[in-house]
């Protein structure tokens, strides 16, 4: 897909009314975008552990969640947890590789740096690992996660952020 043909997303904070659409985006991304890296049983297991709307809503509300919109509707989101962990990054398959995920990561990096966060951490799926590498994240360790007797791999990745700019006259 040609990036220039696709509108640039607008970004805004999460609203409770976004929950159903963000849940759909997450399931669609797991089901469709990870096919080359995880088999059907692994994708089903992954989807099963994220199938708790109450816990999902709490996670989105209690952390810094940014939603990407195109044409006024949500097409992706990112969650920054505990100040320095990218906990979730999902985009709808229809907008994959159009700059939506990049816009979300760029925004979360700027917000985290402005808050004085020195390093961001994420456990990137095998599907997301090349994306994070392009954005300057370094692989630290390989992880395996057991879900219902199935093993899924991911990679812990980190990125140092630029130091928070000092204000004139303050130390």
N, C-alpha and C positions, 0 to 999 in steps of 0.2 A: 504494500500500500504506500502511496506517495504522501509523505508528510505534508507537503505544501497544499495538498487538496483537502486536508483535514483541518477543521477549525482548532485553534488553540483553546485548551480548556480554561474555564474560570475556576478559581479555588475559593472555598469558604469553609468555616468550621462545621462540624457535624451537628445536625439537628435530629431530635428524636424521630421525626417523621421520615428520616432517611432509612431507618432500620430495615424495612422489608426489601427495599431495592438494593441496599448494600449486601444483605444476606444473599439475594439472587446473584449479584455480581460475584461474590465469593464462590458460590457453588459452581457457577458457569466457568469461572477461571480455573478452578480445580479440575473440573470435568473435561474442559476443552483445551486448555493451554499447557497442561502437564503430560499429555499423552505420550510424548517422545521420551519422557524421563521416568514415568511411574506407570505400572500396569493397572488394569482395571480394578483388581482387588485392592491395590494400594490406594488408588484414587477414592474408592468407595470408603475405605477405612479413614482416610484423611477427611473426607466429607462428613463422616459419622461423628468425628470428634469436634467438629465445628457446628454441629446441628443442635445447638442450645441457644435459642434466641435471647433468653434472659441473661445468660452469661455474656453473650455477644454484645447486647445492649449495654451492660454494665462496663465492659471493656471499652467500648466506644465512648461512653459518657465520662469515665474516670481517667481517661488518658487524653493526650492531645491528638485529636482525629481531624484530618483535613479531607474534604470531599472534592473531587474534580467533577465539574459539570460541563456538558456540551449541550447547547440548545436548552439550557435550564434544567436538564435531568442528570442525575448522578451517573457517572461512567467508571468511577474508580475511587479508591480511598487509601489512606495511609494512617497508621496508628503509631505514635511515639509514646513509649511506656517508660516509666521511671526516669524520665529526663534524657535517656541516652540509648534506648533500645527500640529499633524499628521492629515492632511486634507483628504488624501485618501490612502488606502492600498488595492490593488486588486491583486489576482493571478488567473491565468487561472484554471478552474475546473480540467483540466487534471493533474495539479501539486499541487492541494490542499493537505495539510497534508504531504508534502514531504520535508519541511524545507525551501521553498522559502520565505514565509512570515516571518519566523523567521530570515533568513539572511537579509532581507530588514529592519526589525525593529532593529536588532542588529547594522547594519551599520548606520542607521539614529540616533540612540541613541549615538553612538560613535562620529559622526560628530557634533551633537547638543552639547554634553558635551565639545568637543574640542573648540567649539565656545563660551563656557561659559554659555550655557542654563542650568538653575537650574532645571526646571521641564518641562516635556512634557505633553501635553493634547491631548485627542482625544475624539470624539463623536462616540463611537463604536456601530455598528449595533448589534442587538441581536445575530446575527450569529458570529460576531467577538469578542463579549465580553469575552467568555471563553478563547480565544486565548490571548487576552491582559492580562487577570488575570494570566495566566500561566507565562507571561513575566513580572509580578510584578506591573501591573497597578492596581490602586484602584478605585473602583466605587465611584463617588462623588455625582451625582444626575441623576435621570431619566428624560429624555426629550421626548416630543412628537412633531413630526413635521407634519404639515398639508400640504398635496399635493393634489390638485384637490379634496378637500372634503374628502380625506382619511387620517387617522392618522397612522403614523409609529413611533414606539418607538426606542430610542437609549439611550445609557448611557454615560454620561460625565465621563471620566476616566483620572487619572493623575499618573505620575511616577516621583519621584525625581531622578535626575541624580547625579552621583558623581561629586564633585567639580572639576573644571578644575585644572589640576596639575600646581603647581607654578614652574616657571623656576628658576634655581639656581641664587641667588643674586637679584631676583626681588621680590617686595612685594606681 
